[in-house]
Amino acid sequence: MPKKYKKKLDYSFTQGVYPTIELLTHKPEAVQQVFIHPNSTKNSGIDKIKHLCRKNRIRLEQTVQIFNRLKSPQNTYAIAFFDKYTESLSATEDHVLLMQPSDMGNIGTTIRTMLGFGCNQLAIIRPAVDVFHPKAVRASMGALFQIQVQYFESFREYREQFQDHHLYFYTLEDGNDSESAKMQTPATYVFGNEGEGIPHMYLEEGTAVQIPFETQKIDSLNLSVAIGIALHQRYIQKTS
């Protein structure tokens, strides 16, 4: 077992009680083994982990060595190793599409935000961050295990597979005001790379949307914040 995560591995691991509970609850079939820290009695979620391991006949071991070996963050009381898995997106549900995202914290908080607003379909254009990296899993607080994620080699590959989706490109340039734009379903909410945004050549394939700022004191929003605003407005349209 390596001392640190490597993308080429066919497995990954959770770090923390809550992400481990989410994994055991929603993807028990992928779990290889669970480890709990000897000091884990301090955490109220450990009993639930033990129950879920018994229920799903998953091996559970109490040891400190694995936590030291992986140099887990402080106050990490549970680690679960799981097989990576692949999924396909729904052709009828709304998608969030990220073009070459590179920040693990952003991808984790994006996934958590998506789940909160009832959008569980995430398309990612490569090259991109690995959603199974333990830092991304931890940032998602385990929400990853309720989200369907599919990687694509290019935007063209995505578009060929989901031709019926209406594309909404969130851009800093001129576009429809996000508060007044009427979204048709199934919709794809497209967000560019944290540094470069959305390439111009794609904008004519859909509707450009701009999130208005109250001031001009910043040039852009954090990716996960922008996605949260977009999905909140989606929620308002669905419920109004």
SULGI-V54612 format. One record per backbone hydrogen bond with DSSP energy under -0.5 kcal/mol. CO is the residue of the C=O (numbers start at 0). NH is the residue of the N-H. E is the energy in kcal/mol with one decimal. If there is no record, write none. Layout:
CO:NH:E
CO:NH:E
This chain:
5:8:-1.7
9:83:-2.1
11:81:-2.5
13:79:-0.6
15:19:-1.4
16:20:-2.4
17:21:-2.4
18:22:-2.3
19:23:-2.6
20:24:-2.1
21:25:-2.5
22:26:-2.8
26:29:-1.7
27:30:-1.1
29:82:-3.0
31:58:-0.5
32:80:-2.6
33:60:-2.2
34:78:-2.5
35:62:-1.8
36:39:-2.3
38:41:-1.7
39:42:-2.2
42:45:-1.2
44:48:-1.8
45:49:-2.5
46:50:-2.2
47:51:-2.6
48:52:-2.3
49:53:-2.2
50:54:-2.6
51:55:-2.1
52:57:-2.7
53:56:-0.8
58:33:-2.6
60:35:-2.4
60:62:-0.6
63:67:-1.9
64:68:-2.9
65:69:-2.0
66:71:-2.2
67:70:-0.7
72:75:-1.0
74:76:-0.7
76:36:-2.1
77:15:-3.1
78:34:-3.4
79:13:-2.3
80:31:-3.3
80:32:-1.1
81:11:-2.5
94:188:-2.7
95:122:-3.1
96:190:-2.6
97:99:-0.9
97:124:-2.7
100:128:-2.1
101:103:-0.6
102:106:-2.1
103:107:-2.0
104:108:-2.4
105:109:-2.4
106:110:-2.1
107:111:-1.9
108:112:-2.4
109:113:-2.8
110:114:-2.1
111:115:-1.9
112:116:-1.5
113:118:-2.6
114:117:-1.4
117:119:-0.6
119:121:-0.5
119:147:-2.9
120:95:-2.3
120:122:-0.5
121:149:-2.3
122:97:-2.6
123:125:-0.5
123:151:-2.6
124:99:-1.4
128:130:-0.7
129:132:-1.7
132:135:-0.9
132:136:-2.5
133:137:-2.4
134:138:-2.1
135:139:-1.7
136:141:-1.7
137:140:-1.3
139:142:-1.9
141:144:-1.6
142:145:-2.3
143:146:-1.5
146:148:-0.5
147:121:-3.0
148:86:-0.7
149:123:-2.1
151:125:-2.9
153:157:-1.6
154:158:-2.7
155:159:-2.4
156:160:-1.3
157:161:-1.9
161:164:-1.0
164:166:-0.5
165:187:-2.9
166:206:-2.7
167:169:-0.7
167:189:-3.1
168:170:-0.7
168:208:-3.4
169:191:-0.5
175:209:-3.0
176:179:-1.1
176:180:-1.8
180:182:-0.7
185:165:-2.8
186:94:-2.8
187:167:-2.7
187:189:-0.8
188:96:-3.0
189:169:-2.6
190:98:-2.5
192:196:-2.1
196:192:-1.2
198:201:-1.7
198:202:-0.5
199:202:-1.1
199:203:-0.5
201:204:-2.1
202:205:-1.4
206:168:-2.6
207:175:-2.8
208:170:-2.7
209:177:-2.3
209:211:-0.6
221:225:-2.6
222:226:-2.3
223:227:-1.9
224:228:-2.2
225:229:-2.4
226:230:-2.6
227:231:-1.9
228:232:-2.2
229:233:-1.8
230:234:-2.1
231:235:-2.2
232:236:-2.2
233:237:-2.1
234:238:-1.8
235:239:-1.3
